[in-house]
């Protein structure tokens, strides 16, 4: 339940730290996120903010969408996203306003969603990481085949969800808990560590991560002994009384 931004994947580059280490980053353009609708518990039953990104020609917008954008007083966009927010976050937002990159900060962890690159029709080795069979000694052109997929007479069918060859990629993908390396407020750019789903120019959604960050606490160190202190002498064990002989 946090406000995010819609953007476009520009491409990948790298930045250097003060120590001279190189960090691979993906540049995301999140400029001109316009608020098109604010949903409140009184009117809609929940709190949310709808934002538009990009521009679209009027001829490409139907009448319902054109009226929606005109009511908000913003330019028509090609992408609409809704973010669930808390009621206190609605105070600083208004319909027709913009949401800037300043809602994120350096070092913050975010989740980035996009459409992965399409790979077309792929076999089981590329799609599901199957191992190939031996390619010689009697194996007749079946070294890249999935193998048997059926059962005996009972149940006598292939269960749904069987890992087989098929269309690969071109589906929604999310990378969680990635770090923001740099925030360019002037050009409205986010530089996020590592690779993100999608091709260059593809749309992505950036929002604060929902994965809890694990905090590792170090075990307390034993107290250091004072210099020159002698260890305490062990107390002598008390002598136990001798057992009485049995009668």
CORZI-V716222 format. One record per residue. OMEGA is omega in whole degrees, -180 to 180 (* if undefined). D_LAST is the distance of its C-alpha to the last C-alpha in whole Angstrom. Layout:
BEGIN
omega: <OMEGA	OMEGA>
d_last: <D_LAST	D_LAST>
END
This chain:
BEGIN
omega: <-180	-180	179	-179	174	-177	-179	179	-179	-179	-178	175	178	176	-179	177	179	179	-179	178	179	-178	176	-178	173	-179	-179	178	-179	-176	171	170	-174	178	-179	180	174	-178	-176	178	-179	-176	-173	179	178	-179	179	177	179	-179	178	180	178	179	180	180	180	-180	-179	-178	179	-173	-180	179	179	177	179	179	180	178	178	180	-179	177	-179	179	-179	-179	175	177	180	-179	174	-178	175	-177	-179	179	-179	-175	-177	-177	176	-180	-178	178	-179	176	-175	-178	-177	176	176	180	-179	-180	-180	178	-176	171	-178	-180	178	177	-177	-179	179	180	-178	179	-176	178	-175	-180	179	-173	-176	177	174	174	179	177	178	-173	-179	177	173	179	-173	176	178	-177	178	-179	-178	-177	-178	-180	-175	177	179	-179	175	7	175	179	177	-178	176	-179	178	-179	-177	177	180	-178	-177	178	180	178	-177	-179	-178	173	-174	168	176	-170	173	-178	-177	177	180	-177	-178	-179	178	-180	173	175	-172	-176	173	-178	179	-178	175	177	175	-177	180	-179	178	177	-178	177	180	-173	175	180	-179	179	-179	179	-179	180	-179	179	-179	-179	178	-178	-179	179	180	-178	178	-180	180	178	-180	-179	-180	179	179	-179	180	-179	180	178	-179	-180	179	178	179	179	*>
d_last: <82	84	88	89	92	94	96	97	95	98	96	93	94	91	91	89	87	87	85	87	85	87	86	88	89	91	94	94	97	96	100	101	99	101	99	101	99	96	94	92	90	93	95	93	89	88	89	90	93	95	97	100	100	103	107	108	112	113	115	111	110	110	111	108	106	110	109	106	106	110	108	105	108	107	108	107	104	103	99	98	94	92	89	87	86	85	87	87	89	92	93	94	96	99	101	104	102	100	96	96	94	92	90	88	87	86	82	82	80	82	83	86	87	90	92	90	93	94	93	95	94	91	89	85	85	86	86	82	81	81	80	83	83	84	88	89	88	89	88	92	92	89	87	88	87	85	83	83	83	82	80	80	81	78	79	82	83	83	81	82	82	81	82	85	88	91	92	90	90	93	90	88	86	84	82	80	78	81	82	85	86	90	92	95	97	100	101	98	96	92	91	87	85	85	87	88	89	92	96	98	99	97	96	92	90	88	86	83	80	77	74	72	72	68	67	65	63	61	57	57	57	54	55	56	54	56	58	56	53	50	47	44	41	38	36	33	29	27	24	21	18	15	12	9	6	4	0>
END
